[in-house]
Amino acid sequence: MSVKPTAEGVMASAQAAGKGAGPAPVHLWNPPFCGDLDMRIARDGTWFYLGTPIGRPALVKLFSNILKLEGGKYFLVTPVEKVGITVDDAPFVAVDFSVTGTGDAQVLQFETQVGDKVSAGADHPIRVLRDPASGEPSPYVMVRAGLEALIDRKSFYRLVELGDRQPHGGTEWFGLWSGGMFFPVIPSAELG
């Protein structure tokens, strides 16, 4: 007889694992799959359980620290169980950033809605997808282990002000420098 996983059970397991500050070593854990949990992360970064927003930031932070992407699917993982959850777009949202330096010496440090901080560069690349129909950009920055943050609109508008035109892949692109790397956003020709 199997028991349906609950958020309370996953929370208890995560707390029992001795979670400290920061993400858990989920890459080291390979517990059995226990089923899917009625938990969803909306595109705006809001976490829902049983259709209701989770209103406790500390609980959302705890869950975000045990999040894992495996085979294109998202799971909450503890040493003793793994449960599937739904993610509408990216599991995190970059809600702000700071900038130091200029040009190719510029560093963009992003902060997510759960307090993770990452500096864009080789280990934390920025990428921009464009909707084929509307051309609307969706910018992302890698947070950890395949888990990305959607860069919110206000931050993206601020980033555009820092953009530069550089050759990339045989053509000129408008993009962003961070950590010694150039991240293309849009071909310069499309800017007019």
C-alpha positions as CSV (number, residue, x, y, z in Angstrom):
1,M,0.0,0.0,0.0
2,S,1.6,3.3,-1.1
3,V,1.0,6.6,0.7
4,K,0.3,9.7,-1.4
5,P,3.1,12.3,-0.8
6,T,2.2,15.5,0.9
7,A,4.0,18.9,1.2
8,E,4.0,18.4,4.9
9,G,5.8,15.1,4.6
10,V,8.4,16.5,2.1
11,M,8.9,19.5,4.4
12,A,9.5,17.2,7.4
13,S,12.0,15.1,5.4
14,A,13.8,18.2,4.2
15,Q,14.1,19.6,7.8
16,A,15.2,16.2,9.1
17,A,18.0,16.2,6.5
18,G,19.5,19.0,8.5
19,K,19.1,21.7,5.9
20,G,21.2,24.7,6.6
21,A,21.5,27.8,4.5
22,G,21.6,27.4,0.8
23,P,20.6,24.5,-1.6
24,A,20.8,20.9,-0.4
25,P,23.2,18.5,-2.2
26,V,20.3,17.0,-4.2
27,H,22.7,15.8,-6.9
28,L,24.0,13.3,-4.3
29,W,20.5,12.0,-3.4
30,N,18.8,9.3,-5.4
31,P,15.8,8.2,-3.4
32,P,12.8,6.3,-4.8
33,F,10.1,8.3,-6.7
34,C,7.1,8.6,-4.5
35,G,4.6,10.1,-6.9
36,D,3.5,13.6,-7.9
37,L,2.6,16.3,-5.5
38,D,-0.1,18.9,-6.3
39,M,2.5,21.7,-6.2
40,R,3.0,24.2,-9.0
41,I,5.4,27.1,-9.6
42,A,3.7,29.8,-11.7
43,R,5.6,31.8,-14.3
44,D,5.7,34.8,-11.9
45,G,7.5,32.6,-9.2
46,T,4.5,32.0,-7.0
47,W,4.4,28.6,-5.4
48,F,1.0,26.9,-5.1
49,Y,0.0,23.8,-3.1
50,L,-3.4,22.2,-3.7
51,G,-4.2,25.3,-5.8
52,T,-3.5,27.8,-3.0
53,P,-0.5,30.1,-3.0
54,I,2.1,29.2,-0.3
55,G,2.2,32.4,1.8
56,R,5.2,31.6,4.0
57,P,8.4,32.7,2.4
58,A,10.5,30.5,4.7
59,L,8.6,27.4,3.4
60,V,9.0,28.4,-0.2
61,K,12.7,28.9,0.4
62,L,12.9,25.4,2.0
63,F,11.2,23.8,-1.0
64,S,13.4,25.8,-3.4
65,N,16.5,24.4,-1.7
66,I,15.5,20.8,-2.5
67,L,14.4,21.4,-6.1
68,K,16.0,19.3,-8.8
69,L,15.7,19.1,-12.6
70,E,16.1,15.5,-13.9
71,G,15.2,14.3,-17.4
72,G,13.3,17.5,-18.1
73,K,11.1,17.2,-15.1
74,Y,11.1,19.0,-11.8
75,F,11.2,17.2,-8.4
76,L,11.5,18.0,-4.7
77,V,14.2,15.7,-3.4
78,T,15.2,14.6,0.1
79,P,17.5,11.8,1.1
80,V,14.4,9.5,1.5
81,E,11.9,10.6,-1.2
82,K,11.5,12.3,-4.6
83,V,8.2,13.9,-5.6
84,G,7.3,15.5,-8.9
85,I,6.0,19.0,-9.2
86,T,4.8,21.3,-12.0
87,V,6.8,24.3,-13.2
88,D,5.0,26.6,-15.6
89,D,8.2,28.2,-17.1
90,A,11.3,28.5,-14.9
91,P,11.4,27.6,-11.2
92,F,12.9,31.0,-10.2
93,V,12.4,34.6,-11.1
94,A,15.2,37.1,-11.1
95,V,13.6,40.1,-9.4
96,D,16.6,42.4,-9.3
97,F,20.2,42.7,-10.3
98,S,23.3,44.9,-9.5
99,V,26.1,45.8,-11.9
100,T,29.7,46.4,-11.3
101,G,32.3,47.4,-13.9
102,T,31.7,48.4,-17.5
103,G,32.2,46.8,-21.0
104,D,33.7,43.4,-21.0
105,A,34.7,43.8,-17.4
106,Q,31.0,44.2,-16.3
107,V,29.5,41.8,-13.9
108,L,25.7,41.4,-13.5
109,Q,24.7,39.8,-10.2
110,F,21.1,38.6,-10.1
111,E,18.8,37.9,-7.1
112,T,15.9,35.6,-7.3
113,Q,12.5,35.7,-5.5
114,V,13.9,33.2,-3.0
115,G,17.1,35.1,-2.3
116,D,19.6,33.2,-4.4
117,K,22.3,35.4,-5.8
118,V,24.3,34.5,-8.9
119,S,26.7,36.5,-11.1
120,A,26.2,35.9,-14.8
121,G,29.1,34.3,-16.6
122,A,30.4,31.0,-17.8
123,D,28.7,29.0,-15.0
124,H,25.6,31.2,-14.9
125,P,24.8,32.1,-18.6
126,I,22.1,34.4,-19.8
127,R,19.9,33.3,-22.6
128,V,17.0,34.9,-24.4
129,L,14.2,33.0,-26.1
130,R,11.8,34.8,-28.4
131,D,8.2,33.8,-29.0
132,P,8.0,32.8,-32.6
133,A,4.6,34.5,-33.1
134,S,5.0,37.8,-31.3
135,G,8.8,38.1,-31.1
136,E,8.4,38.8,-27.3
137,P,11.7,38.0,-25.5
138,S,11.9,35.7,-22.4
139,P,15.3,36.2,-20.8
140,Y,16.7,33.7,-18.4
141,V,19.8,33.3,-16.2
142,M,21.1,29.9,-14.9
143,V,20.9,29.7,-11.1
144,R,22.1,26.1,-10.4
145,A,22.2,22.6,-11.9
146,G,19.9,23.3,-14.8
147,L,17.5,25.5,-12.8
148,E,16.9,28.8,-14.4
149,A,15.4,32.1,-13.4
150,L,13.2,34.1,-15.7
151,I,14.4,37.7,-15.6
152,D,11.5,39.9,-14.7
153,R,10.4,42.6,-17.0
154,K,11.6,45.6,-15.0
155,S,15.0,44.0,-14.7
156,F,15.2,43.2,-18.4
157,Y,14.4,46.8,-19.3
158,R,17.2,48.0,-17.0
159,L,19.5,45.4,-18.6
160,V,18.7,46.7,-22.1
161,E,20.1,50.0,-21.1
162,L,23.5,48.3,-20.4
163,G,23.5,46.5,-23.8
164,D,26.3,46.6,-26.3
165,R,26.7,45.6,-30.0
166,Q,29.3,42.9,-30.7
167,P,30.1,40.4,-33.5
168,H,28.6,37.0,-32.6
169,G,28.3,34.0,-34.9
170,G,29.3,35.9,-38.0
171,T,26.8,38.8,-37.5
172,E,26.4,41.8,-35.2
173,W,24.3,41.3,-32.1
174,F,23.0,43.5,-29.3
175,G,23.7,41.8,-26.0
176,L,25.1,41.9,-22.5
177,W,28.5,41.5,-21.0
178,S,29.0,39.8,-17.7
179,G,31.9,37.8,-16.2
180,G,34.0,38.3,-19.3
181,M,31.4,36.8,-21.6
182,F,29.1,38.3,-24.2
183,F,25.5,37.1,-24.1
184,P,23.6,37.8,-27.3
185,V,20.0,39.1,-27.0
186,I,18.9,40.1,-30.5
187,P,20.5,40.6,-33.9
188,S,21.5,44.3,-34.3
189,A,19.7,44.4,-37.7
190,E,16.4,43.7,-36.0
191,L,16.8,46.8,-33.8
192,G,16.7,49.1,-36.7
